[in-house]
Amino acid sequence: MGKTSQMLLGIMAAGLAFAIILAFSGIGMPKEEEAVEKEPVTLEQVEARVQNACISCHGADLTGAGGPSLHNLGLDHDEIVDILVNGISPMMPGGLAKGMEDEVADYLLTLE
């Protein structure tokens, strides 16, 4: 094997070793989002979000207007969260409770 071939093999081996080190070290990889502990949401904040996002279609007391009543929905928490996130086509847009979906769902489940 000639000197050039040995040098080329050495460079390739070094490159391979470097690639393996990078792969296992995570260097150059996007970092996973760090879990951010969110502040507790108050009842007043939930009620304000519901008033801002829901009453125009569901009425001031949420018993229905253009949209159906939000009292006694007959849905579980996860179903309500899914609707809040994704909406119901074509009338109910998703994202109206962004960041408060769990709290709004819990609130709606208290309405009788």
N, C-alpha and C positions, 0 to 999 in steps of 0.2 A: 504494500500500500504506500502510495507516495505521500510526501509531506503535505501537499495540498489536500489530498483526501482525508488525511488524519486531522488537519485543521478544520475542514468542513464538518467532519463527524463530531469534533469537539464543540464547535459552534452549535450544531444541531442538538447535541446532548445538553449543552448549557441552556439553550432555548426551551427544550422540553422540560428540564428541571424548573426553569423559571415559570413556565406555564402551569406546571403542577402546583408549585408554591402559591401562585396567584389563585388558582382554582380552590385550593383548600383554605386560603387565608381570607377570602372574601374581598380582597383588594380589587377595586374597580367594579364591584357589584353594587347595585343600588341597595341602600340600607332599608330594612323593613321599617315601617312606620312605628315609631315608639308609641307605646300606649300612653295616651294622655288622659289623666283622670279628669273627668269633667265635673264641674261644680254642680252641686245638687240644684235641681230645679224646684222653685217654689210653686205653691198652688196658684198664687197670683200671676206668676209668669205663664203657667199653663192656661189659666182662664183668659189672660190677655191674648195669647196666641189663638185660642179657640174663637174669641170675639173677633179678632182681626181676620181670621182665615175662614171661618165657618158660617157666621150669621148671615152673610149676604145670600147664601143659598138655603140654609137650613133654619133660618128664622132666629130672632133675638133670643128666644128661649129654647132653641134647637129642636123644636117639636115639628119642624117641617115648614117649608115655604116652596121655593122652586125645587129644592132637593128634599129628600125624605127626612123624617124625624130621626134624630140621633139618640133618642131614648129607647131603651130596651131593644137594642140592635139584634140580639140573638146571635152575635158573633163572639168568638173568643179573642183574647188579647192579640195573638199572632195574626189573626185574620184582619183585625182593625189596623195593626201596624202595616201589614201588606198593602192595604188600601191607602193608608196615609203616604206610604213610600211610592207606590206605583199608580195610584189613582184608579178610577173606573171609567173607562172610555165610554162615551165621548164627553161626558159632562164634568166629572170629578177629576181635576188634575192631581197628579202626585206632587209630593214635595212641599205641601203647604204647612207641614209641621216639622220641617227639616231640623234635625237635631233634638227634637222633643217627641219623637214618635211614640216611645214607650210611655212617657208621662201623659200625653194626650189620650192614648188608648186607655190607660188606667182611669183617667178622668171620665171618658165617655162611658166606661163600664159602670160608673157610679150613677149615671142618669137613669131615673126610673119614670 
